[in-house]
């Protein structure tokens, strides 16, 4: 599942996803689009927020299409 798929499963707007992950909207939107690299820290914050909402562990490896900078 992509980050967008997880966002929809959580029933979050993009703004709510950003708030839940402790990120700003621009960073979250960049992560969802996958067009620009995001930091590993950002990816972990997103995965942790999704995990809390869904009540199961979601690892960054479980999120398809994340563009994580090296």
C-alpha positions, -999 to +999 in steps of 0.1 A: +000+000+000+012+035-007+012+064+018-019+077+001-036+043+006-027+044+043-040+080+046-073+070+032-075+039+054-069+061+084-096+085+071-073+114+074-070+145+053-035+154+043-035+181+070-046+156+096-019+131+086+007+159+089-006+168+124-007+132+136+029+126+124+041+160+138+051+172+104+042+202+083+018+200+054+045+205+027+067+177+040+037+153+043+024+162+008+059+157-006+060+122+010+026+113-004+036+124-039+069+106-037+084+130-062+111+144-038+131+125-013+121+126+024+143+119+054+144+086+072+131+105+103+101+118+084+093+083+070+095+069+105+072+096+119+046+088+092+048+050+098+045+055+136+014+077+132-002+052+109+006+024+133-010+042+162-042+049+142-045+014+128-035-004+159-009-025+141+028-021+133+034-004+099+071-003+090+085+021+064+092-010+043+055-016+043+048+017+026+052+014-012+068+043-032+084+062-003+113+082-017+138+082+012+170+102+009+202+083+016 
